[in-house]
Amino acid sequence: MTRPTAAIIDIQALRENFALAQRLAPNANSMPMVKANAYGHGIVRVAQALEDMAPAYGVACIEEALELREANIKQPLLLLEGPHSADEVEIADQQSLWLMLENHTQLKAVLNAKLQNPVNVWIKLDTGMHRLGFQPNEAQGVFQQLSDSPNVAASMVLATHFSCADNLDNNFTHQQLASFDAALKNLNPSNLKTSLANSAAILDWPEVKDDWQRPGYMLYGNTPFAQSQKNADPLKPVMHFQSAVISTRTIAAGESVGYTANWTANRPSIIATVAVGYGDGYPRHAENGTPVLIGGIKCPLVGRVSMDMISVDITDLPKPIGIGEPVTLWGLGLGVNEVARHCRTIGYELLTRMPARVPRIYT
Ligand SMILES: *Cc1c(COP(=O)(O)O)cnc(C)c1O
């Protein structure tokens, strides 16, 4: 007796996707991005699954880092947005966290902190995304102050983040790269490492060379690109979002389905009700016709997504479907990117919004 709705998490696929990221840049370290509950897959279990392969992990905030420490994860953890307040620098010291520094408030917090040991610092440069980071012309001064501080470990990393790397025709990535290289040349690069690549850059920008790449979305088995790409195509989806049919009925032409009656049958239709809804992270904005996989065949969503249920038109299935029939919302055979396109969003959001109500089952 359990509700049939669950996210099946394929650990082997996760490990293979990470191995691909490593293989594409054998001389770089690959740091799995496990922020946002490992893109919805479960931060602790994902970190444990990669423990023997990953030299460090990337998280968005200290709460995520402490969750990993409580689970006994020993690797360095990089706070991608840096410390949100001065006291986090001391926690970073106690918990062996690495700090991305991206503004002068954070820089001062590190320089003024009372620490047991020097902290590991990454300097974030704003090369054009204009969200976080020091301006490239500040790099020299920031680097010098950090180098002179007893609070900072000698080996630092200069980092930036691409805004358009998933668009293979966009020249902006080249501009960001040029801006980064110019700033790097101005510093004394001897004890300075670099970090630039996200999934898109790892998969399709071989000219981006760095010491630390930061794969995220690709680890979870989905492509960041809108089109086919030779490195991305073999990625294996890690999350299989599943449920089951809990009711079926036949309706006449002219009858409607669901809240607001926004879909009306134009022929006699068989409707399957599936035990998944927006309370499970299935997007309410999914439009009529969004594919749902039943018996290996894509069937159209009809009517509004409810909190706990959706309705699917199974009239065209070759075989009759009964209560208990398994349903895949996304995963093998139906990529989360394809579902996202019907909801005017991206797969990243659908994965990340998967709520706690959906049990994660690890295989
Ligand atoms: C999330 C994140 C990444 C990973 O991006 P993907 O597109 O998921 O690979 C890399 N770097 C930073 C700074 C990030 O915040």
The ligand as a MOL file (V3000), in Angstrom:
LIG
                    3D

  0  0  0     0  0            999 V3000
M  V30 BEGIN CTAB
M  V30 COUNTS 15 15 0 0 0
M  V30 BEGIN ATOM
M  V30 1 C 24.9260 25.7770 -11.2460 0
M  V30 2 C 26.2620 26.2120 -11.6380 0
M  V30 3 C 27.0130 25.4640 -12.5450 0
M  V30 4 C 26.4700 24.2680 -13.2740 0
M  V30 5 O 25.7240 24.6720 -14.4120 0
M  V30 6 P 25.0770 23.5540 -15.3520 0
M  V30 7 O 24.5230 24.3170 -16.4980 0
M  V30 8 O 24.0030 22.8920 -14.5400 0
M  V30 9 O 26.1540 22.6340 -15.7020 0
M  V30 10 C 28.3160 25.8620 -12.7860 0
M  V30 11 N 28.8260 26.9490 -12.1730 0
M  V30 12 C 28.1230 27.7050 -11.3220 0
M  V30 13 C 28.7480 28.8940 -10.6890 0
M  V30 14 C 26.8230 27.3690 -11.0250 0
M  V30 15 O 26.1150 28.1180 -10.1770 0
M  V30 END ATOM
M  V30 BEGIN BOND
M  V30 1 1 1 2
M  V30 2 1 2 3
M  V30 3 2 2 14
M  V30 4 1 3 4
M  V30 5 2 3 10
M  V30 6 1 4 5
M  V30 7 1 5 6
M  V30 8 2 6 7
M  V30 9 1 6 8
M  V30 10 1 6 9
M  V30 11 1 10 11
M  V30 12 2 11 12
M  V30 13 1 12 13
M  V30 14 1 12 14
M  V30 15 1 14 15
M  V30 END BOND
M  V30 END CTAB
M  END
